[in-house]
Amino acid sequence: MGRGCTTFLVVALMTFNVIFLLIGAAILCFAIYCYVDSLIQSAVSRSGHADKMQNLLYALIGLGLLTIVVAVFGCCGAYHESRCLLGTYSICLTIMFGVEIATAALCLVFKVETERRIIQALENIIMRFKNESVDENFDRSDSYRDWIQQSLHCCGINGMNDYPGLTVPSSCCIPKHQNCPDKSASYTIGCKQVINDLVKEKFLMAIILIMSVPLSKLFALLFAILLCCSVKQQNVVEYTEVQVNV
């Protein structure tokens, strides 16, 4: 394998690993933000699966850190053309690839159960709306209820009629509607139905997106193996030339 091919493999592998580094940093920042944000933690504690949700955040933090470390190994191994670093990188990448594929496969096999658990956790959160309604000291501006309604474009649990009277919280209103907070300006669909539809509609898309990450790692693994073989071949050629000259 010529020097030109080796250079191409170095550049390609470093490019892949810079992307992995950014992905790892994004996962890490997202997980830490969810862990420290009081609004999200409040929703997690009300989900009915607080321990599992916290463990998921820990797993995401670990995944982000591991992705960053492995990406650094890959960049250093490619830049220095080190077989030792490339070998370590390949082993770590293989393990991560296997774990991620297995996780995605389990989610597909237990698709119905996974959807049910996600929906149940989200429904537990929105079912706490009534607790906020009777709490006079609750700060509406920081309400996770309002955050959910604004994000999902829904109102109440089953619809705007969950709120008595002629008005609804401003988070139920269609943006910039002049009649807000009248019910005539409100979203009509309830958050429970939106969550059910959203999970069922986007679940497969989420799995495909998750699968795209380990599949891209497969290309990086291939480049790492080829580069490792190329470095070994060059070392053999250089050693042979030295022996001949001697």
C-alpha positions, 0 to 999 in steps of 0.5 A: 500500500503506497504512501498516498493511500496511507495519507488518505486513511490518516485523514479519513480516520481523523475526520471520523474521530473529530465527528465522534468527538463532537458527538461524544461532547454533545451527548455529555453536555446534554446528559449533564444539562438534564442532570443539573436542570431543576425543571427536568429533574422535577419531571424525572422525579414525577415520572414514576421511574426516577431511578431508571431515568437517573441511571439512563443519565449516568449511562449517557454521561459514561457513553459521552466520556467513553466516546470522547476518550476513544475518539482521542485514541483514534486521532492520536493513533492516526496522526502518529501512525501508531499500531499500539494506539490504533489497536487499542482504538479498534478494540474499544470501537468493536466493544462499543459497536457490539453494545450499541447494536445489541441495545438497538436490537433489544429495543426493536425486539421489545418495541411494544414494551419499550413504547409502553414504558416511555408512554407510561413515564411521560403520562405520569409526568403530565398527570401531575398537572392537577398538583400544580393547579392546587399549589398556590405557591407554585411558580407558573413561569418555571412550571414543567407543565407549561414547558410540556404544553408549549413544547408539544403544542397541547393543552391539559391531559385530555384537552383544554376542557381539563381547565374549568372556566373560559380561560386556560394557562398561556402555555396552552395558547397558540403563539401570538393568538390575540384571544389568549388566554381564552379557550378559543385561542387554545390547542384542542388536543390533550398532551396524553394523546400527543405523547402516545402519537409522538412515541409511536410515530417517532420510535422507529425513526429514533432507532434508525438514528441510533443505529446510524452511529454504530454503523458509522463506527464500522467504517472507522473500524475498517479504516483503522484496520487498514491503516494499521496494516499499512503501517506494518507493511511500511515498517517491514519495507523500511526494515528490509531496506535497512538490512539490504543497505547493511 
